Amino acid sequence: MVAMSFFVVKNYRMREAFEFVSWAKMLGRHTFWDAYGYTLLLAVCSTVIVSLIAFPAAYALAFKTSATVRRWAIFLLVVPFFTSYLVRIFSWYVVLAESGPVNSVLGFFGLGPFTMLNTMFGTMVGYATLTLPLVVILQTVSLANIDNRFIEAAHNLGCGAFRTIHAVIVPMAKTGLVIAALFCFILSFGDFVSPYYLGGSKPPTLAILIIDTTKSGQQWPRAAVVAVMMMLTLFTVAFSSIWYAYRKRGSR
């Protein structure tokens, strides 16, 4: 992929070379940086929203249910992955339509219809469909490994529920929570299906920009530039997150 980014296209044919033409063309365009910023924004928003939604569910499974219920819940969270992600996205396409079930229910209360497709909201729904079950599973496993004696000690010292979560549970489960968020970011950042079918592909994300670039005169080297920039971003975020996740408390 890196080597291909230095190739050139002449007469709609890609030829091996070592030129920076494709890099200069892509990095010098506002279109690329607009797509880069929008993709990064979507991935960060998805990571924050999904992590916040997943935590109460993971907390309940880890501390409020038995081990048997927890195992069954994790199994049910795996079941959605048995179905094609594309099929699940198309099901949301029907549900979120202006004449779909959601707007029909809201209509009984005199609300709507709301436009949910071809919006950032639709993209977020698709990202959550892809990442939420996995994030809940990873958070549940991380929280379930916390020794309950630490939680009981916090209660004995007068800590309330929120204080215990903030001062005891989150710090002890930091590694698992960060890794879960990292997976969410990686999957969201590179996803093509949700922003294309639920987000309307405008403005385009980097994944959509790759498709558009290859359709424009078979410019595979320019598409490779976009792909390499995506990989560099993901490597940077991944290594930074892992460093933070495994950093000892109080270390500099």
N, C-alpha and C positions, 0 to 999 in steps of 0.2 A: 504494500500500500504506500509506504514512504517512497519507494523507488518510482512507482507509477506517478506520483505527484510531480516528478521532474520531467516526465515524458511530454511530448508535444503532439498536437493533432494537426495534420495537414491533409487537405482534401478528404476530410471525414475519416481519416485513418490515423490511428495512434502509432507513433514511432518512438522507439527507445532513444532517449537523450538525457542530458543533464543540464536542464535550463530552468531558470526561475520565473519563466513567463507565467505559468499557472498560479504560482504563489503571489506574484505581483498583481495579477488580474483579480484574484479573489480577495486578498487582504486589502487591496486598494479600493474596494467597492463598499459603499454604505449598505448595500443590500445584505452582504455577508454579516457585517457587524450588527445590523438591526436584527437579523435572524439569530445571531449568536446571543445577543442580549435578551431577546424574547424567549429563546429556548432555556437560557439560564434562569430567567424569572419564573417560567412555568415549572421547572424542575425544583427550584427552591420552595415555591408556594406549595407544590404537591408534597414535598418532603415534610414541611411544617404541618400542613393540614392533616395528612394521613397519619403522621406520628401522634398528633394530638387526639385524633379520633380513635386510634388503635390503643392508646394507653389505658383508658378506662376498661375496655374489653379485656386487655391482657391482665390488668390488675385484678379484675373480678375472677378471671380464670385461674390466676396464680394463688390468690389468697381467700377467695370466697367459695370455691368449689372443691369437690373431692378430686383425687387423682384420676378416678374413673371418668368423671364428667370432663375433666381436662383433656384426657386422651381422646374421648369422642369428639370434643370440640375441635381439637387440632386436626383430627381426621376429616371433619366436615369442612374445615378451612382449606384442606388440600383438595377437596372434591372439585371446586371451580376450575382447577388447573387441568382436570380431565377433559374439559371442553375447550375448543379453539378460542383463543383470545379474540379473533376477528368475529366469531359468531356472537360472543358476549357483547362486543361493541355494537354490532348491528341490532342486537336486542335493545340496547340503550337508545339507538337511533329511533326505534319505534316508540319507546316509553317516553322520551323527551320531546317528541314531536308536538307541534301546536295543537294537534287534535288527538294527542296521545293520552294515556291514563293519568299522568300527573296533572296536566292542565284540565282534564275532565273532573278530577277530584277537587281541584282548586276552584273550578267553575261553580260548584255547589255552594261555595262560600262567597261567591261574588268576586272572585279574584281571577286575574289573568284574562286571556291567555298570555303566557310569558314565552318569549323566545329563548330557548335553552340550547338549541342546536346552532352550530356555526358560531359559537361564542367561547370565551375562556372558561366559562362555567362547564360547558359540555366537555371541554378538554380535561378539566379537573376530575369530572365524573369518570372519564375513561381511564385516567391515571390511577384513580382510586380503585377501579375495577381490577387493574393489573397488579397493584402493589399492596393494597390493604390486607388481603389474607396473609401474605408473606410477612408483612410487618407485625401483624398480630401474633403470628406464630413465633417469630424471633423474640419479640418482647415478652411473650408468655414464658418461653423457655428461660430467658434471662431472669425474670422476676421470680419464677418458681425455684430457682437455685439459691435464693436469699435465705439465710438461716432465720427462722421465725423468732429465735431468741433475741436477736437485735431489735426486732419490731416490738416485742414485748417489753424489752428494757426501755425503749423510747416511750412507750405508754406509761410505764411505771415512773418515769422521770417527769411525767406531766405533759408530754407532747400530744397534741391533737392529731387528727387524721392527716390534715394537710401539712402540718409541721413534720410529721413522721415521713410522709412521702417526699418532701423537699429535702430533709436533712439526713434521712437514712436510706430510703428505698432507691431514689434516683441516683445518689452517688454510688451505691453498691452495685446497681445494675447499669452503670454508665456504659460499660463496654458493649453490652448487648443492645442497649438503646441506640448507641451511635452506629453500630454495625447495621441495625435494622434501618435507620435513617439513610445510611449510605447506600444500601440496596435499593431503597425507594428512589433516591436521587439518580442512581445509575440507570435504572429501568425507565424512569420518566425522561431523563435527558436524551436518551437514544430512541425513544418510542416514535414511531411513524403513524401508527394506526389511529390513535386517539385524536391528535391534532388535525389529521387529514379528514377523518369521517365525522367527528363530533365537533371539531374546532373550525372546520371550513377551510383549513390550510391557508388562511389569510389573517394576519401576516404569517408567512411560512416559518417553520422551525428549521433547524439545520438538517434534520432527516429529510424533510420535504425539499429543502434546497438541493440536496444531493440528487434526488429524483429529477427535479427541474433542470439541473445542470447537465445530467447525462442525456436528457432529451434534446438539449440545445447543441446540435452539431456534434454529438458523440463526445462531449468534453469530459471524458473519464479522468484525465489528470486534474482538472479543476475540482471534480467531485472528490477525488482522492485528497486534495488539500483540505476540503471541508471535513472529511472523515478523520484525517490526521489531527486536525485541530480539536475535534471532538474527543479523540483518544487522549490527547495531551491534557485536556481539561479534566477528563475522568481520572487519569492517573494522578494528577495533582490533587484533586478532591479526595481520591481514595487514600493516598499516602498521608495526607494531612489528617483525615478522619481517623485512620488507624493509629497514627501517632498520638492524637488526642485521646482516643479510646483507651489506649494502653499506657498512657502517661500516668505515672504515680502522682497521687495527690500531694500538692505542695512542692513538686519539682519544678525547675525552671528550664 
